[in-house]
Amino acid sequence: MAGTNGTRPSICPTVLYADAKAAIRQLTEAFGFTELSVYEGEGGSVMHAELVQGNGAVMLGSKGRGGLFDTVMKDAGPSGVYVVVDDVDAHHRRAVEHGAEILMPPTDQDYGSRDYMARDLEGNIWSFGTYAPDIQG
């Protein structure tokens, strides 16, 4: 099954941005994602991009590029994504150094996680923490 061997995630959040190139810069520089691939269309729009963090990935693209997904997502609100990281405090420092809007500083949670929350340039909420569901069940 994809996602259980550490090589291919089985769930990939997908987010569309008015300025996908700025989103890619923020996600890589401030939040530590690694750019796996970026496919541009005419006029420099991002048709599809894949960024990775650990064994997870997020796919993103430019709003207004056409196609069914773009059409059905047209009026969608901000998304929320949770990303597992090993060192929440170091990850948070990096985000702050790059000017990310922090909504909640690193906080120990009752359920055993330590996490923080940030908003990206277009209003999506990104949570970074140590909690990871045990899906080996």
TAZILIN-V457772 format. One record per backbone hydrogen bond with DSSP energy under -0.5 kcal/mol. NH is the residue of the N-H (numbers start at 1). CO is the residue of the C=O. Records with the same first field share a line. If there is no record, write none. Layout:
# TAZILIN-V457772
NH->CO / CO
This chain:
# TAZILIN-V457772
3->8
4->1
13->57
15->59
17->61
20->17
23->19
24->20
25->21
26->22
27->23
28->24
29->25
30->26
31->26
32->28
33->27
34->52
36->34 / 50
37->50
39->48
40->38
41->45
44->41
45->42
47->39 / 45
48->39
49->60
50->37
51->58
52->34
53->56
56->53
57->11
58->51
59->13
60->49
61->15
62->46
63->17
65->62
71->67
72->68
73->69
74->71
76->73
81->125
83->127
85->129
88->86
91->87
92->88
93->89
94->90
95->91
96->92
97->93
98->94
99->96
100->95
101->119
102->100
103->101 / 117
104->117
107->115
109->113
112->109
115->107
116->128
117->104
118->126
119->101
120->124
123->120
125->79
126->118 / 124
127->81 / 125
128->116
129->83
130->114
135->133
